[in-house]
Amino acid sequence: MTSLDSLDVHQITQPVTSISDIFGPATPISPIIRDEFKDILFVVLVQVIQFIIATFGIFSNVINVNVYAKMGYSETSSITLTAPAVVDIIAEAWLLIVSVGYRSTYNGTGIPPLSVTLTHVASIFSNAAG
């Protein structure tokens, strides 16, 4: 293996066609983060944190709906604030299903996780042809 400083252009007998002719073959670079650690990190971020956020969101929105229901729906502000809380309960319930439906044991097997299957089946805009 030679460096560019010690390379004498006049002594080259064969044409240089690639950088590996000068420096030798490249060595593979090892990844910074191992795949096992990425899988664990993904499970922690997606399943645990999303489960906690979804559970807290459902709990707090149920309290909001109960408070506005006890206040009565004679005022438009109660109706206006109840509607987003109900929609948020539905969205948080969906996130809860998605976080529980992920199975890391199916990685690389070609079997879609439960969350992907539920998203495809339950979506109004799903494309059945695939």
N, CA, C and O atoms as CSV, one atom per row, in Angstrom:
chain,resi,resn,atom,element,x,y,z
A,1,MET,N,N,0.847,-1.157,0.000
A,1,MET,CA,C,0.000,0.000,0.000
A,1,MET,C,C,0.900,1.230,0.000
A,1,MET,O,O,1.817,1.329,0.816
A,2,THR,N,N,0.649,2.146,-0.891
A,2,THR,CA,C,1.487,3.332,-1.018
A,2,THR,C,C,0.666,4.566,-0.744
A,2,THR,O,O,-0.562,4.536,-0.826
A,3,SER,N,N,1.333,5.643,-0.421
A,3,SER,CA,C,0.650,6.911,-0.233
A,3,SER,C,C,0.887,7.774,-1.457
A,3,SER,O,O,1.747,7.467,-2.282
A,4,LEU,N,N,0.147,8.826,-1.575
A,4,LEU,CA,C,0.276,9.702,-2.735
A,4,LEU,C,C,1.609,10.441,-2.742
A,4,LEU,O,O,2.131,10.754,-3.812
A,5,ASP,N,N,2.179,10.730,-1.549
A,5,ASP,CA,C,3.448,11.458,-1.489
A,5,ASP,C,C,4.596,10.626,-2.029
A,5,ASP,O,O,5.487,11.156,-2.693
A,6,SER,N,N,4.585,9.340,-1.754
A,6,SER,CA,C,5.687,8.494,-2.200
A,6,SER,C,C,5.463,7.903,-3.584
A,6,SER,O,O,6.281,7.112,-4.053
A,7,LEU,N,N,4.390,8.265,-4.234
A,7,LEU,CA,C,4.077,7.723,-5.549
A,7,LEU,C,C,4.821,8.510,-6.624
A,7,LEU,O,O,4.646,9.722,-6.747
A,8,ASP,N,N,5.638,7.826,-7.389
A,8,ASP,CA,C,6.378,8.453,-8.485
A,8,ASP,C,C,5.613,8.186,-9.774
A,8,ASP,O,O,5.453,7.037,-10.184
A,9,VAL,N,N,5.154,9.231,-10.396
A,9,VAL,CA,C,4.323,9.111,-11.578
A,9,VAL,C,C,5.099,8.490,-12.740
A,9,VAL,O,O,4.503,7.814,-13.579
A,10,HIS,N,N,6.411,8.703,-12.808
A,10,HIS,CA,C,7.215,8.207,-13.922
A,10,HIS,C,C,7.482,6.716,-13.817
A,10,HIS,O,O,7.858,6.097,-14.813
A,11,GLN,N,N,7.300,6.118,-12.646
A,11,GLN,CA,C,7.580,4.697,-12.477
A,11,GLN,C,C,6.336,3.821,-12.624
A,11,GLN,O,O,6.430,2.601,-12.495
A,12,ILE,N,N,5.200,4.406,-12.885
A,12,ILE,CA,C,3.969,3.632,-13.042
A,12,ILE,C,C,4.011,2.936,-14.396
A,12,ILE,O,O,4.128,3.579,-15.439
A,13,THR,N,N,3.915,1.618,-14.360
A,13,THR,CA,C,3.960,0.851,-15.609
A,13,THR,C,C,2.569,0.524,-16.127
A,13,THR,O,O,2.376,0.347,-17.330
A,14,GLN,N,N,1.595,0.444,-15.219
A,14,GLN,CA,C,0.222,0.149,-15.623
A,14,GLN,C,C,-0.643,1.364,-15.315
A,14,GLN,O,O,-0.389,2.077,-14.344
A,15,PRO,N,N,-1.651,1.601,-16.124
A,15,PRO,CA,C,-2.511,2.755,-15.855
A,15,PRO,C,C,-3.336,2.533,-14.584
A,15,PRO,O,O,-3.748,1.415,-14.278
A,16,VAL,N,N,-3.560,3.606,-13.871
A,16,VAL,CA,C,-4.376,3.567,-12.657
A,16,VAL,C,C,-5.831,3.720,-13.083
A,16,VAL,O,O,-6.214,4.738,-13.661
A,17,THR,N,N,-6.638,2.703,-12.795
A,17,THR,CA,C,-8.042,2.730,-13.209
A,17,THR,C,C,-8.990,3.042,-12.062
A,17,THR,O,O,-10.118,3.474,-12.301
A,18,SER,N,N,-8.563,2.836,-10.830
A,18,SER,CA,C,-9.430,3.137,-9.696
A,18,SER,C,C,-8.576,3.529,-8.499
A,18,SER,O,O,-7.358,3.355,-8.504
A,19,ILE,N,N,-9.213,4.045,-7.506
A,19,ILE,CA,C,-8.511,4.472,-6.297
A,19,ILE,C,C,-7.952,3.279,-5.536
A,19,ILE,O,O,-6.973,3.413,-4.802
A,20,SER,N,N,-8.576,2.099,-5.709
A,20,SER,CA,C,-8.073,0.912,-5.016
A,20,SER,C,C,-6.755,0.432,-5.607
A,20,SER,O,O,-6.029,-0.318,-4.954
A,21,ASP,N,N,-6.426,0.853,-6.838
A,21,ASP,CA,C,-5.114,0.527,-7.399
A,21,ASP,C,C,-4.007,1.239,-6.639
A,21,ASP,O,O,-2.889,0.730,-6.558
A,22,ILE,N,N,-4.296,2.395,-6.089
A,22,ILE,CA,C,-3.291,3.163,-5.351
A,22,ILE,C,C,-3.273,2.770,-3.885
A,22,ILE,O,O,-2.207,2.491,-3.335
A,23,PHE,N,N,-4.434,2.741,-3.240
A,23,PHE,CA,C,-4.500,2.547,-1.795
A,23,PHE,C,C,-4.809,1.120,-1.375
A,23,PHE,O,O,-4.705,0.818,-0.186
A,24,GLY,N,N,-5.172,0.253,-2.255
A,24,GLY,CA,C,-5.533,-1.105,-1.891
A,24,GLY,C,C,-7.035,-1.226,-1.718
A,24,GLY,O,O,-7.754,-0.234,-1.831
A,25,PRO,N,N,-7.523,-2.443,-1.442
A,25,PRO,CA,C,-8.972,-2.635,-1.302
A,25,PRO,C,C,-9.506,-1.962,-0.040
A,25,PRO,O,O,-8.814,-1.853,0.972
A,26,ALA,N,N,-10.740,-1.521,-0.132
A,26,ALA,CA,C,-11.379,-0.855,1.000
A,26,ALA,C,C,-11.824,-1.881,2.031
A,26,ALA,O,O,-12.247,-2.983,1.683
A,27,THR,N,N,-11.725,-1.511,3.293
A,27,THR,CA,C,-12.199,-2.375,4.371
A,27,THR,C,C,-13.615,-1.955,4.739
A,27,THR,O,O,-13.912,-0.760,4.757
A,28,PRO,N,N,-14.493,-2.902,5.032
A,28,PRO,CA,C,-15.868,-2.537,5.382
A,28,PRO,C,C,-15.906,-1.791,6.712
A,28,PRO,O,O,-15.135,-2.074,7.628
A,29,ILE,N,N,-16.812,-0.843,6.788
A,29,ILE,CA,C,-16.981,-0.038,7.997
A,29,ILE,C,C,-18.026,-0.711,8.875
A,29,ILE,O,O,-19.101,-1.079,8.402
A,30,SER,N,N,-17.709,-0.869,10.145
A,30,SER,CA,C,-18.672,-1.473,11.069
A,30,SER,C,C,-19.723,-0.430,11.441
A,30,SER,O,O,-19.405,0.755,11.538
A,31,PRO,N,N,-20.967,-0.853,11.651
A,31,PRO,CA,C,-22.016,0.112,11.987
A,31,PRO,C,C,-21.785,0.722,13.364
A,31,PRO,O,O,-21.202,0.093,14.248
A,32,ILE,N,N,-22.247,1.943,13.529
A,32,ILE,CA,C,-22.085,2.643,14.804
A,32,ILE,C,C,-23.000,2.036,15.859
A,32,ILE,O,O,-22.591,1.851,17.005
A,33,ILE,N,N,-24.241,1.724,15.477
A,33,ILE,CA,C,-25.215,1.142,16.404
A,33,ILE,C,C,-25.567,-0.254,15.905
A,33,ILE,O,O,-25.923,-0.433,14.740
A,34,ARG,N,N,-25.467,-1.237,16.786
A,34,ARG,CA,C,-25.797,-2.614,16.408
A,34,ARG,C,C,-27.304,-2.751,16.181
A,34,ARG,O,O,-28.098,-1.989,16.734
A,35,ASP,N,N,-27.684,-3.733,15.360
A,35,ASP,CA,C,-29.095,-3.942,15.031
A,35,ASP,C,C,-29.923,-4.321,16.251
A,35,ASP,O,O,-31.083,-3.925,16.362
A,36,GLU,N,N,-29.331,-5.088,17.170
A,36,GLU,CA,C,-30.070,-5.484,18.374
A,36,GLU,C,C,-30.422,-4.259,19.214
A,36,GLU,O,O,-31.523,-4.165,19.756
A,37,PHE,N,N,-29.477,-3.318,19.318
A,37,PHE,CA,C,-29.733,-2.106,20.096
A,37,PHE,C,C,-30.796,-1.250,19.416
A,37,PHE,O,O,-31.627,-0.646,20.095
A,38,LYS,N,N,-30.783,-1.187,18.078
A,38,LYS,CA,C,-31.803,-0.423,17.364
A,38,LYS,C,C,-33.182,-1.031,17.585
A,38,LYS,O,O,-34.163,-0.302,17.738
A,39,ASP,N,N,-33.267,-2.366,17.602
A,39,ASP,CA,C,-34.557,-3.016,17.841
A,39,ASP,C,C,-35.083,-2.704,19.237
A,39,ASP,O,O,-36.268,-2.420,19.413
A,40,ILE,N,N,-34.194,-2.758,20.229
A,40,ILE,CA,C,-34.602,-2.456,21.607
A,40,ILE,C,C,-35.025,-1.001,21.724
A,40,ILE,O,O,-36.034,-0.693,22.359
A,41,LEU,N,N,-34.256,-0.103,21.113
A,41,LEU,CA,C,-34.583,1.319,21.158
A,41,LEU,C,C,-35.920,1.589,20.475
A,41,LEU,O,O,-36.715,2.392,20.964
A,42,PHE,N,N,-36.169,0.929,19.356
A,42,PHE,CA,C,-37.433,1.106,18.644
A,42,PHE,C,C,-38.607,0.614,19.482
A,42,PHE,O,O,-39.647,1.269,19.546
A,43,VAL,N,N,-38.441,-0.533,20.120
A,43,VAL,CA,C,-39.517,-1.068,20.960
A,43,VAL,C,C,-39.801,-0.127,22.119
A,43,VAL,O,O,-40.960,0.122,22.453
A,44,VAL,N,N,-38.737,0.400,22.736
A,44,VAL,CA,C,-38.936,1.316,23.861
A,44,VAL,C,C,-39.636,2.582,23.392
A,44,VAL,O,O,-40.586,3.039,24.028
A,45,LEU,N,N,-39.176,3.147,22.289
A,45,LEU,CA,C,-39.762,4.405,21.828
A,45,LEU,C,C,-41.182,4.230,21.320
A,45,LEU,O,O,-42.066,5.021,21.650
A,46,VAL,N,N,-41.402,3.206,20.525
A,46,VAL,CA,C,-42.725,3.058,19.919
A,46,VAL,C,C,-43.728,2.461,20.892
A,46,VAL,O,O,-44.813,3.008,21.093
A,47,GLN,N,N,-43.362,1.346,21.491
A,47,GLN,CA,C,-44.353,0.652,22.307
A,47,GLN,C,C,-44.554,1.293,23.673
A,47,GLN,O,O,-45.685,1.604,24.047
A,48,VAL,N,N,-43.496,1.490,24.407
A,48,VAL,CA,C,-43.652,1.945,25.789
A,48,VAL,C,C,-44.103,3.397,25.852
A,48,VAL,O,O,-45.092,3.710,26.514
A,49,ILE,N,N,-43.390,4.281,25.173
A,49,ILE,CA,C,-43.727,5.701,25.255
A,49,ILE,C,C,-45.081,5.979,24.601
A,49,ILE,O,O,-45.879,6.750,25.134
A,50,GLN,N,N,-45.338,5.364,23.467
A,50,GLN,CA,C,-46.623,5.572,22.803
A,50,GLN,C,C,-47.766,5.002,23.641
A,50,GLN,O,O,-48.852,5.580,23.672
A,51,PHE,N,N,-47.540,3.891,24.312
A,51,PHE,CA,C,-48.560,3.319,25.191
A,51,PHE,C,C,-48.866,4.265,26.352
A,51,PHE,O,O,-50.028,4.473,26.702
A,52,ILE,N,N,-47.817,4.834,26.944
A,52,ILE,CA,C,-48.012,5.756,28.070
A,52,ILE,C,C,-48.757,7.008,27.620
A,52,ILE,O,O,-49.691,7.453,28.288
A,53,ILE,N,N,-48.345,7.576,26.487
A,53,ILE,CA,C,-48.998,8.788,25.990
A,53,ILE,C,C,-50.455,8.512,25.624
A,53,ILE,O,O,-51.334,9.315,25.937
A,54,ALA,N,N,-50.715,7.393,24.968
A,54,ALA,CA,C,-52.087,7.071,24.573
A,54,ALA,C,C,-52.974,6.830,25.793
A,54,ALA,O,O,-54.121,7.278,25.828
A,55,THR,N,N,-52.451,6.130,26.784
A,55,THR,CA,C,-53.234,5.870,27.995
A,55,THR,C,C,-53.544,7.165,28.738
A,55,THR,O,O,-54.674,7.381,29.176
A,56,PHE,N,N,-52.540,8.023,28.878
A,56,PHE,CA,C,-52.755,9.309,29.546
A,56,PHE,C,C,-53.735,10.173,28.754
A,56,PHE,O,O,-54.576,10.849,29.347
A,57,GLY,N,N,-53.638,10.160,27.424
A,57,GLY,CA,C,-54.546,10.946,26.594
A,57,GLY,C,C,-55.983,10.476,26.704
A,57,GLY,O,O,-56.901,11.292,26.786
A,58,ILE,N,N,-56.181,9.178,26.707
A,58,ILE,CA,C,-57.540,8.643,26.852
A,58,ILE,C,C,-58.112,9.017,28.216
A,58,ILE,O,O,-59.256,9.460,28.319
A,59,PHE,N,N,-57.309,8.837,29.257
A,59,PHE,CA,C,-57.762,9.141,30.618
A,59,PHE,C,C,-58.142,10.616,30.756
A,59,PHE,O,O,-59.202,10.935,31.296
A,60,SER,N,N,-57.288,11.513,30.273
A,60,SER,CA,C,-57.566,12.944,30.431
A,60,SER,C,C,-58.742,13.396,29.568
A,60,SER,O,O,-59.500,14.275,29.980
A,61,ASN,N,N,-58.906,12.822,28.395
A,61,ASN,CA,C,-60.031,13.221,27.551
A,61,ASN,C,C,-61.358,12.676,28.062
A,61,ASN,O,O,-62.394,13.317,27.884
A,62,VAL,N,N,-61.346,11.516,28.689
A,62,VAL,CA,C,-62.577,11.010,29.315
A,62,VAL,C,C,-63.003,11.948,30.443
A,62,VAL,O,O,-64.192,12.217,30.616
A,63,ILE,N,N,-62.038,12.441,31.201
A,63,ILE,CA,C,-62.352,13.414,32.255
A,63,ILE,C,C,-62.934,14.686,31.638
A,63,ILE,O,O,-63.914,15.228,32.148
A,64,ASN,N,N,-62.334,15.167,30.539
A,64,ASN,CA,C,-62.853,16.373,29.872
A,64,ASN,C,C,-64.289,16.180,29.397
A,64,ASN,O,O,-65.127,17.060,29.592
A,65,VAL,N,N,-64.579,15.047,28.781
A,65,VAL,CA,C,-65.934,14.791,28.287
A,65,VAL,C,C,-66.914,14.734,29.453
A,65,VAL,O,O,-68.022,15.260,29.349
A,66,ASN,N,N,-66.526,14.107,30.561
A,66,ASN,CA,C,-67.410,14.050,31.736
A,66,ASN,C,C,-67.673,15.436,32.306
A,66,ASN,O,O,-68.802,15.747,32.683
A,67,VAL,N,N,-66.651,16.261,32.371
A,67,VAL,CA,C,-66.825,17.615,32.910
A,67,VAL,C,C,-67.765,18.426,32.024
A,67,VAL,O,O,-68.671,19.092,32.524
A,68,TYR,N,N,-67.553,18.372,30.714
A,68,TYR,CA,C,-68.422,19.135,29.813
A,68,TYR,C,C,-69.833,18.572,29.788
A,68,TYR,O,O,-70.786,19.327,29.596
A,69,ALA,N,N,-69.995,17.268,29.977
A,69,ALA,CA,C,-71.338,16.682,30.023
A,69,ALA,C,C,-72.077,17.131,31.277
A,69,ALA,O,O,-73.281,17.382,31.229
A,70,LYS,N,N,-71.367,17.235,32.400
A,70,LYS,CA,C,-72.011,17.691,33.638
A,70,LYS,C,C,-72.350,19.178,33.577
A,70,LYS,O,O,-73.295,19.634,34.220
A,71,MET,N,N,-71.561,19.938,32.788
A,71,MET,CA,C,-71.861,21.366,32.631
A,71,MET,C,C,-73.102,21.571,31.770
A,71,MET,O,O,-73.758,22.609,31.851
A,72,GLY,N,N,-73.412,20.597,30.963
A,72,GLY,CA,C,-74.571,20.709,30.081
A,72,GLY,C,C,-74.162,21.215,28.712
A,72,GLY,O,O,-73.151,21.897,28.544
A,73,TYR,N,N,-74.981,20.858,27.746
A,73,TYR,CA,C,-74.681,21.248,26.371
A,73,TYR,C,C,-75.548,22.410,25.910
A,73,TYR,O,O,-75.813,22.558,24.717
A,74,SER,N,N,-75.986,23.230,26.851
A,74,SER,CA,C,-76.788,24.394,26.470
A,74,SER,C,C,-75.907,25.500,25.891
A,74,SER,O,O,-76.378,26.321,25.104
A,75,GLU,N,N,-74.645,25.522,26.275
A,75,GLU,CA,C,-73.718,26.518,25.731
A,75,GLU,C,C,-72.943,25.910,24.561
A,75,GLU,O,O,-72.615,24.723,24.563
A,76,THR,N,N,-72.666,26.734,23.583
A,76,THR,CA,C,-71.938,26.233,22.416
A,76,THR,C,C,-70.482,25.921,22.737
A,76,THR,O,O,-69.863,25.105,22.055
A,77,SER,N,N,-69.932,26.552,23.755
A,77,SER,CA,C,-68.527,26.277,24.090
A,77,SER,C,C,-68.357,24.856,24.623
A,77,SER,O,O,-67.322,24.233,24.389
A,78,SER,N,N,-69.345,24.341,25.328
A,78,SER,CA,C,-69.264,22.961,25.814
A,78,SER,C,C,-69.274,21.977,24.653
A,78,SER,O,O,-68.532,20.995,24.656
A,79,ILE,N,N,-70.112,22.243,23.668
A,79,ILE,CA,C,-70.156,21.373,22.491
A,79,ILE,C,C,-68.861,21.492,21.701
A,79,ILE,O,O,-68.318,20.492,21.233
A,80,THR,N,N,-68.371,22.715,21.556
A,80,THR,CA,C,-67.152,22.955,20.790
A,80,THR,C,C,-65.939,22.297,21.434
A,80,THR,O,O,-65.042,21.844,20.724
A,81,LEU,N,N,-65.892,22.235,22.744
A,81,LEU,CA,C,-64.750,21.627,23.427
A,81,LEU,C,C,-64.920,20.122,23.634
A,81,LEU,O,O,-63.931,19.418,23.836
A,82,THR,N,N,-66.143,19.622,23.589
A,82,THR,CA,C,-66.359,18.184,23.726
A,82,THR,C,C,-65.997,17.441,22.440
A,82,THR,O,O,-65.446,16.342,22.494
A,83,ALA,N,N,-66.298,18.023,21.311
A,83,ALA,CA,C,-66.042,17.355,20.029
A,83,ALA,C,C,-64.564,17.018,19.822
A,83,ALA,O,O,-64.266,15.880,19.459
A,84,PRO,N,N,-63.618,17.945,20.034
A,84,PRO,CA,C,-62.205,17.550,19.881
A,84,PRO,C,C,-61.755,16.513,20.906
A,84,PRO,O,O,-60.886,15.690,20.619
A,85,ALA,N,N,-62.347,16.552,22.100
A,85,ALA,CA,C,-61.985,15.555,23.110
A,85,ALA,C,C,-62.427,14.160,22.678
A,85,ALA,O,O,-61.701,13.189,22.886
A,86,VAL,N,N,-63.612,14.054,22.077
A,86,VAL,CA,C,-64.094,12.754,21.603
A,86,VAL,C,C,-63.238,12.260,20.439
A,86,VAL,O,O,-62.889,11.081,20.380
A,87,VAL,N,N,-62.903,13.149,19.522
A,87,VAL,CA,C,-62.053,12.771,18.394
A,87,VAL,C,C,-60.670,12.363,18.893
A,87,VAL,O,O,-60.073,11.421,18.371
A,88,ASP,N,N,-60.166,13.061,19.890
A,88,ASP,CA,C,-58.857,12.724,20.452
A,88,ASP,C,C,-58.894,11.376,21.171
A,88,ASP,O,O,-57.908,10.639,21.143
A,89,ILE,N,N,-60.003,11.045,21.810
A,89,ILE,CA,C,-60.135,9.720,22.435
A,89,ILE,C,C,-60.039,8.630,21.370
A,89,ILE,O,O,-59.382,7.610,21.576
A,90,ILE,N,N,-60.692,8.848,20.239
A,90,ILE,CA,C,-60.637,7.859,19.156
A,90,ILE,C,C,-59.215,7.734,18.617
A,90,ILE,O,O,-58.736,6.626,18.372
A,91,ALA,N,N,-58.543,8.866,18.433
A,91,ALA,CA,C,-57.166,8.832,17.922
A,91,ALA,C,C,-56.220,8.169,18.917
A,91,ALA,O,O,-55.352,7.391,18.521
A,92,GLU,N,N,-56.378,8.465,20.188
A,92,GLU,CA,C,-55.520,7.853,21.203
A,92,GLU,C,C,-55.805,6.357,21.341
A,92,GLU,O,O,-54.888,5.575,21.589
A,93,ALA,N,N,-57.055,5.957,21.183
A,93,ALA,CA,C,-57.367,4.522,21.209
A,93,ALA,C,C,-56.700,3.819,20.037
A,93,ALA,O,O,-56.223,2.692,20.175
A,94,TRP,N,N,-56.666,4.481,18.881
A,94,TRP,CA,C,-55.996,3.896,17.723
A,94,TRP,C,C,-54.494,3.776,17.982
A,94,TRP,O,O,-53.893,2.752,17.656
A,95,LEU,N,N,-53.883,4.805,18.561
A,95,LEU,CA,C,-52.456,4.736,18.889
A,95,LEU,C,C,-52.177,3.642,19.913
A,95,LEU,O,O,-51.127,3.001,19.869
A,96,LEU,N,N,-53.098,3.429,20.818
A,96,LEU,CA,C,-52.937,2.361,21.800
A,96,LEU,C,C,-52.954,0.998,21.113
A,96,LEU,O,O,-52.157,0.124,21.454
A,97,ILE,N,N,-53.847,0.813,20.158
A,97,ILE,CA,C,-53.894,-0.449,19.407
A,97,ILE,C,C,-52.617,-0.642,18.601
A,97,ILE,O,O,-52.079,-1.748,18.547
A,98,VAL,N,N,-52.128,0.417,17.978
A,98,VAL,CA,C,-50.914,0.329,17.171
A,98,VAL,C,C,-49.708,0.006,18.045
A,98,VAL,O,O,-48.866,-0.805,17.659
A,99,SER,N,N,-49.613,0.630,19.216
A,99,SER,CA,C,-48.449,0.374,20.073
A,99,SER,C,C,-48.467,-1.037,20.637
A,99,SER,O,O,-47.410,-1.645,20.804
A,100,VAL,N,N,-49.632,-1.564,20.930
A,100,VAL,CA,C,-49.718,-2.925,21.450
A,100,VAL,C,C,-49.584,-3.938,20.315
A,100,VAL,O,O,-49.105,-5.050,20.533
A,101,GLY,N,N,-50.005,-3.560,19.101
A,101,GLY,CA,C,-50.009,-4.491,17.983
A,101,GLY,C,C,-48.664,-4.745,17.349
A,101,GLY,O,O,-48.550,-5.643,16.515
A,102,TYR,N,N,-47.630,-3.989,17.708
A,102,TYR,CA,C,-46.310,-4.205,17.100
A,102,TYR,C,C,-45.652,-5.430,17.717
A,102,TYR,O,O,-45.583,-5.553,18.940
A,103,ARG,N,N,-45.178,-6.322,16.887
A,103,ARG,CA,C,-44.484,-7.525,17.359
A,103,ARG,C,C,-43.087,-7.540,16.763
A,103,ARG,O,O,-42.932,-7.730,15.556
A,104,SER,N,N,-42.073,-7.345,17.588
A,104,SER,CA,C,-40.699,-7.295,17.085
A,104,SER,C,C,-40.192,-8.673,16.671
A,104,SER,O,O,-39.181,-8.765,15.976
A,105,THR,N,N,-40.867,-9.739,17.078
A,105,THR,CA,C,-40.418,-11.079,16.697
A,105,THR,C,C,-40.681,-11.365,15.225
A,105,THR,O,O,-40.098,-12.293,14.664
A,106,TYR,N,N,-41.554,-10.579,14.590
A,106,TYR,CA,C,-41.865,-10.790,13.181
A,106,TYR,C,C,-40.922,-10.048,12.245
A,106,TYR,O,O,-41.107,-10.108,11.030
A,107,ASN,N,N,-39.915,-9.351,12.768
A,107,ASN,CA,C,-38.998,-8.601,11.910
A,107,ASN,C,C,-38.296,-9.532,10.937
A,107,ASN,O,O,-37.738,-10.554,11.338
A,108,GLY,N,N,-38.325,-9.184,9.677
A,108,GLY,CA,C,-37.621,-9.948,8.658
A,108,GLY,C,C,-38.326,-11.211,8.205
A,108,GLY,O,O,-37.763,-11.956,7.402
A,109,THR,N,N,-39.535,-11.488,8.683
A,109,THR,CA,C,-40.228,-12.710,8.288
A,109,THR,C,C,-41.220,-12.479,7.159
A,109,THR,O,O,-41.735,-13.437,6.583
A,110,GLY,N,N,-41.490,-11.238,6.840
A,110,GLY,CA,C,-42.469,-10.944,5.802
A,110,GLY,C,C,-43.889,-10.887,6.321
A,110,GLY,O,O,-44.806,-10.566,5.566
A,111,ILE,N,N,-44.095,-11.193,7.600
A,111,ILE,CA,C,-45.423,-11.113,8.207
A,111,ILE,C,C,-45.620,-9.683,8.692
A,111,ILE,O,O,-44.826,-9.199,9.498
A,112,PRO,N,N,-46.663,-8.992,8.219
A,112,PRO,CA,C,-46.846,-7.615,8.678
A,112,PRO,C,C,-47.280,-7.595,10.138
A,112,PRO,O,O,-47.991,-8.495,10.585
A,113,PRO,N,N,-46.863,-6.581,10.882
A,113,PRO,CA,C,-47.313,-6.487,12.269
A,113,PRO,C,C,-48.819,-6.252,12.337
A,113,PRO,O,O,-49.440,-5.827,11.363
A,114,LEU,N,N,-49.381,-6.531,13.481
A,114,LEU,CA,C,-50.821,-6.378,13.677
A,114,LEU,C,C,-51.264,-4.951,13.399
A,114,LEU,O,O,-52.358,-4.731,12.879
A,115,SER,N,N,-50.422,-3.978,13.740
A,115,SER,CA,C,-50.794,-2.583,13.525
A,115,SER,C,C,-50.966,-2.276,12.046
A,115,SER,O,O,-51.874,-1.531,11.677
A,116,VAL,N,N,-50.115,-2.833,11.191
A,116,VAL,CA,C,-50.235,-2.605,9.748
A,116,VAL,C,C,-51.501,-3.267,9.224
A,116,VAL,O,O,-52.214,-2.686,8.405
A,117,THR,N,N,-51.782,-4.468,9.687
A,117,THR,CA,C,-52.989,-5.173,9.256
A,117,THR,C,C,-54.241,-4.426,9.694
A,117,THR,O,O,-55.174,-4.265,8.907
A,118,LEU,N,N,-54.268,-3.971,10.936
A,118,LEU,CA,C,-55.429,-3.226,11.422
A,118,LEU,C,C,-55.594,-1.905,10.689
A,118,LEU,O,O,-56.715,-1.488,10.400
A,119,THR,N,N,-54.482,-1.248,10.387
A,119,THR,CA,C,-54.554,0.006,9.650
A,119,THR,C,C,-55.142,-0.220,8.271
A,119,THR,O,O,-55.956,0.575,7.802
A,120,HIS,N,N,-54.737,-1.290,7.624
A,120,HIS,CA,C,-55.241,-1.575,6.280
A,120,HIS,C,C,-56.717,-1.970,6.307
A,120,HIS,O,O,-57.494,-1.528,5.461
A,121,VAL,N,N,-57.099,-2.788,7.261
A,121,VAL,CA,C,-58.475,-3.277,7.314
A,121,VAL,C,C,-59.435,-2.187,7.778
A,121,VAL,O,O,-60.523,-2.042,7.219
A,122,ALA,N,N,-59.045,-1.421,8.792
A,122,ALA,CA,C,-59.965,-0.463,9.390
A,122,ALA,C,C,-59.974,0.891,8.697
A,122,ALA,O,O,-60.842,1.717,8.980
A,123,SER,N,N,-59.045,1.135,7.811
A,123,SER,CA,C,-58.976,2.436,7.165
A,123,SER,C,C,-60.085,2.580,6.129
A,123,SER,O,O,-60.363,1.657,5.364
A,124,ILE,N,N,-60.695,3.724,6.118
A,124,ILE,CA,C,-61.740,3.997,5.138
A,124,ILE,C,C,-61.132,4.104,3.747
A,124,ILE,O,O,-61.757,3.727,2.756
A,125,PHE,N,N,-59.911,4.620,3.681
A,125,PHE,CA,C,-59.271,4.874,2.396
A,125,PHE,C,C,-58.301,3.772,1.998
A,125,PHE,O,O,-57.419,4.011,1.174
A,126,SER,N,N,-58.435,2.562,2.559
A,126,SER,CA,C,-57.489,1.495,2.233
A,126,SER,C,C,-57.675,1.040,0.794
A,126,SER,O,O,-58.781,1.051,0.253
A,127,ASN,N,N,-56.574,0.644,0.198
A,127,ASN,CA,C,-56.596,0.167,-1.181
A,127,ASN,C,C,-56.578,-1.353,-1.130
A,127,ASN,O,O,-55.539,-1.950,-0.848
A,128,ALA,N,N,-57.702,-1.979,-1.397
A,128,ALA,CA,C,-57.804,-3.430,-1.268
A,128,ALA,C,C,-56.963,-4.161,-2.297
A,128,ALA,O,O,-56.579,-5.308,-2.069
A,129,ALA,N,N,-56.665,-3.522,-3.430
A,129,ALA,CA,C,-55.856,-4.174,-4.458
A,129,ALA,C,C,-54.393,-4.235,-4.058
A,129,ALA,O,O,-53.624,-4.992,-4.651
A,130,GLY,N,N,-54.003,-3.467,-3.084
A,130,GLY,CA,C,-52.744,-3.586,-2.490
A,130,GLY,C,C,-51.558,-2.944,-2.820
A,130,GLY,O,O,-50.533,-3.175,-2.179
